[in-house]
Amino acid sequence: MTQAETTKEKCKGCDREIDICACCQEPDCPAAICYGCQGRELKQTIPQPHAHGG
């Protein structure tokens, strides 16, 4: 396995390591985004409130 195959992308929204960009499916996307952040940016999901309702 080469070093390029083991490199992970970082999500631009939450800095989580991801294998591939959820938007363009390109492994070397300069603005890679995870599925969770993509859904929030497209207003398909909303962040969950705190357990205490705040």
C-alpha positions as CSV (number, residue, x, y, z in Angstrom):
1,M,0.0,0.0,0.0
2,T,1.4,3.4,-1.0
3,Q,1.3,6.5,1.2
4,A,-1.3,8.1,-1.3
5,E,-3.6,5.2,-0.6
6,T,-3.5,5.7,3.2
7,T,-4.0,9.5,3.2
8,K,-7.3,10.6,4.5
9,E,-9.1,13.9,3.7
10,K,-10.3,16.3,6.4
11,C,-13.9,17.5,6.3
12,K,-14.0,21.3,5.8
13,G,-16.9,21.6,8.3
14,C,-15.9,19.4,11.3
15,D,-12.3,18.4,10.6
16,R,-13.2,14.7,10.8
17,E,-11.1,12.3,8.7
18,I,-13.0,11.0,5.7
19,D,-12.1,8.7,2.8
20,I,-13.8,10.7,0.0
21,C,-15.7,13.9,-0.5
22,A,-19.5,13.4,-0.1
23,C,-20.3,16.0,-2.7
24,C,-18.0,15.3,-5.6
25,Q,-16.8,11.8,-4.7
26,E,-13.2,12.8,-5.6
27,P,-10.5,11.5,-3.2
28,D,-8.3,14.6,-3.5
29,C,-11.0,17.3,-3.2
30,P,-9.6,20.6,-1.9
31,A,-12.9,21.3,-0.1
32,A,-13.8,17.8,1.1
33,I,-17.0,17.6,3.1
34,C,-18.5,14.7,5.1
35,Y,-22.1,13.5,4.6
36,G,-23.3,15.0,7.9
37,C,-21.9,18.5,7.2
38,Q,-23.2,18.3,3.6
39,G,-26.7,17.6,4.8
40,R,-26.6,20.6,7.2
41,E,-25.2,22.9,4.5
42,L,-28.0,21.8,2.2
43,K,-30.6,22.3,5.0
44,Q,-31.6,18.6,4.7
45,T,-30.8,18.1,8.4
46,I,-30.3,20.4,11.4
47,P,-27.9,20.2,14.3
48,Q,-29.4,18.4,17.3
49,P,-30.1,20.7,20.3
50,H,-28.4,20.0,23.6
51,A,-30.1,17.4,25.9
52,H,-31.2,20.1,28.2
53,G,-33.1,21.9,25.4
54,G,-30.7,24.8,24.8
